[in-house]
Amino acid sequence: MKRLLFVQTRAPYGSLAGQEGLDALLMGSAFTPCTLLFLGDAVFQLTRDQQPGAIGRKAFTKGFGALAEYGVERICASAADLEARALDGSQLGIEVKTLDDAAVRELFASADCVLSF
């Protein structure tokens, strides 16, 4: 069975990429094991209590809380990217496994297919 790695790379509301990535992940997880990785400004998608209504958007990030029910095996974030943006676990809306740079490279190498959003 193919192992899919979904990579979120953009801030939550500057484009539709984050929402599209979540939608694709939910569909993919119905068919094969999936892992989700947050890199760069995408780690801001993980912060709790987002209020995008002020810019006319819906809080798609609430959907991350249901990923375990959809069979998403691992939700990971770059430890360096979290640190560079002064984020820690207490500020996140969901629990993630933090990975150092070597573990991020290993995750990419172990995936059969990588989809980046």
Secondary structure, 3 states (H helix, E strand, C coil): CCCEEEEECCCCCCCCHHHHHHHHHHHHCCCCCEEEEECHHHHHHHECCCCHHHHCCCCHHHHHHHHHHHCEEEEEEEHHHHHHCCCCHHHECCCCEEECHHHHHHHHHHCCEEEEC
